[in-house]
Amino acid sequence: MNKYLDYLGSAGDIGGARTTFSWDDKYVGAQILVAKLVLDGKVASSGIWAQYKANAEQFICSCAQKSNQNVRKTPGGLLWFLPWDNIQYVTTATFVMSTYSQYLSSKQTSLQCTAGVVTPSDLTSLVRSQVDYILGSNPKNMSYMVGYGSNYPQQIHHRGASIISIKDYNTPITCQEGFTNWFNKNAPNPNILEGAVVSPNENDGYEDVRGDYQLAEPTTTSVAPLVGVLAYLA
């Protein structure tokens, strides 16, 4: 561990307060891990380590609507970060909050934000509300996890899911046929991509159109952290 602490302690850029925890921005993850070390007394609670912790907590406070620059929410209550598959940022944020809730609980303490106190149970409640939204408790009553519930997206933007299996078609489908005969076909995908997650827009809207790659394209960054969050809630 000392090798990593030496690296983090000498870093010229510790990230500052981030606005997302994403596939190409891992600062929040590092900040959260250092914050745990501070809480556990394994590093000093001052200097650069305190800065890491403060930045981690600023991100959480903004998600919890307890900072001077809160994360926006859709009218239906979903945290809103960015327009391109927003739920991928929601699932990483909920993973961070569920993890930090456990850190705080283990120390029997709460988070002191600029606009109020956030308890571990507050974080858990927020996490649960976001997961409930994703799984169907939203204005469209739609599960944004494919294959879950009775109402979920049928035309997700996914090459394998949108083209019929060779087992059912008997002959290989060319690249061009994949587009003309299947991708552009206004019909449910022939293959259900179980567990894939897509996202509504900032107004809680979602049109089930395969060509809408901004909202209908699933990402592994949506699913992977959500698995951890579901395990935490269970």
Protein Blocks (a to p, Z undefined) as FASTA:
>chain_A
ZZmmmmmmmpcbgoiaafbdcfklcklmmmmmmmmmmmnopaccehjllmmmmmmmmmmm
mmnopafbdcdddfkopacfbfghkllmmmmmmmmmmmmmmmmmmnopadddfkbccdfk
lmmmmmmmmmmmmnopafkopafbghiajbdcfbbccfklmpccfklnopacdfklmmmm
mmmpccddfbdcehiacdddfkopacddfklmmlmpccfklmmmmmmmmmmmZZ
